[in-house]
Amino acid sequence: MTASPPICDYEGSDYQTSFWERGGRAYEDQAEAIALRRLLPARGNLLLELGAGAGRNTPRYTGYERIVLLDYSRTQLQQARARLGDSPRYVYVAADIYKLPFRDSLFDGATMIRTLHHMADAPQALRQVRRVLAPGAVFLLEFANKRNLKAILRYWLKKQAWNPFSLEPVEFVALNFDFHPQAIRQWLTELGFHLEKTLTVSHFRLGLLKRLLPASMLAALDGLFQPTGNFFQLTPSVFVRAKVQQKGIFSIPKNVLEWFRCPECATYPLQAHADHLLCPTCGRKWSAQNGIYDFREPLNGG
C-alpha cells in the first residue's frame, strides 16, 4: 500500500460522551450550530461529512437528501449508526481521508468540522476533498486558528515559542495542528475553490465566562460576532464556506455501490459480495458488514 501521513484514530474512544456531553462544551456546540445554519445551502443531493464521528452534527444537515458519514474510527461510526439508525439517507464509511474511496466529482456538498486540525498533511487531505466534489459543490471547512487572540498575547508576553503570525501549521500536541487563515485561503484557492464567506466562532471560549453565563446566552452573543470573520480572524475556531468554481454537468448514481472506487488502485465500480466489495483490478477485498463500508485495510492484505 502507498504510505499515508499518520492518522489520528479515535477507535474505542467515548469522545462524544466525554468531550461533548460531559466536557462542558454546550456553548461551543451551540455556537457551531449557529455557524452551520448560516453557511449550509438550503438544499442539496449528496453530502460528504468528513470526520463525522458519532454524528453530532449530522442531524443539522437537513437540506441534503443523502449523507455519507466518513470517519477513520469504526467505533465512532457504530455510535453514529446507533444514534441515527439505518435510514437509507445515511451511509457509513470507515476510510483514510488521504485515500478517499469515492469516484471523482460525486458529491455536491461536503463538511469538515473539527477534523482538519488532525491532518499532518492538510493540503493533501484538501486535494482529496476537491477531487470528489462536483462542479459548483459547496464545501464547509472549520479549522483551528493559530492566529487567535490568546496565542498572540502569549507570544507577545514570551510565554509561547511559536509565532502565531507565521504561515506554517503548528503542532501543539501530537497530531493536533493550528493553521493560519491566510494559509487556508491559499490552499483552497489553489485547488479551485472560491471563498464565499468566513465566520469566526467561539469568541467566548473562556472557562470563567462559561461558568458565569448560560451556554445559550454565550452562543447567542457569539452569533452576533461571527460575521466579523469576513474582515478579521482572531478566534480559536474559523468556519469557511467555499465553492468549487468549475462548471459542468454531473449526475449522482442512484446505486450506492456505484459511488465507490478502490482507494489503492482507483478502479470502479467495485463488485459486491455478501460481506465485502471486491476490486476487479487489484483483487483487494473491502469489508461491507454491519452497515459500515470499511476501506481502511483490505480483508486479504495487499
Stockholm file with secondary structure:
# STOCKHOLM 1.0

chainA/1-302         MTASPPICDYEGSDYQTSFWERGGRAYEDQAEAIALRRLLPARGNLLLELGAGAGRNTPRYTGYERIVLLDYSRTQLQQARARLGDSPRYVYVAADIYKLPFRDSLFDGATMIRTLHHMADAPQALRQVRRVLAPGAVFLLEFANKRNLKAILRYWLKKQAWNPFSLEPVEFVALNFDFHPQAIRQWLTELGFHLEKTLTVSHFRLGLLKRLLPASMLAALDGLFQPTGNFFQLTPSVFVRAKVQQKGIFSIPKNVLEWFRCPECATYPLQAHADHLLCPTCGRKWSAQNGIYDFREPLNGG
#=GR chainA/1-302 SS CCCCCCCCCCTTCCHIIIIIITTTCHHHHHHHHHHHHHHSCSCEEEEEEETCTTTSSGGGCTTEEEEEEEESCHHHHHHHHHHHCSCTTEEEEECCGGGCCBCTTCEEEEEECSCGGGCTTHHHHHHHHHHHEEEEEEEEEEEEBTTCHHHHHHHHTTSCCSCTTSSSCEEEETTEEEBCHHHHHHHHHHTTEEEEEEEEECTTCCHHHHHHSCHHHHHHHHHHHGGGGGTCCCSSEEEEEEEECCCCCCCCCSSGGGGBCCTTTCCCSCEECSSEEECTTTCCEEEEETTEEECSSCTTCC
#=GC SS_cons         CCCCCCCCCCTTCCHIIIIIITTTCHHHHHHHHHHHHHHSCSCEEEEEEETCTTTSSGGGCTTEEEEEEEESCHHHHHHHHHHHCSCTTEEEEECCGGGCCBCTTCEEEEEECSCGGGCTTHHHHHHHHHHHEEEEEEEEEEEEBTTCHHHHHHHHTTSCCSCTTSSSCEEEETTEEEBCHHHHHHHHHHTTEEEEEEEEECTTCCHHHHHHSCHHHHHHHHHHHGGGGGTCCCSSEEEEEEEECCCCCCCCCSSGGGGBCCTTTCCCSCEECSSEEECTTTCCEEEEETTEEECSSCTTCC
//
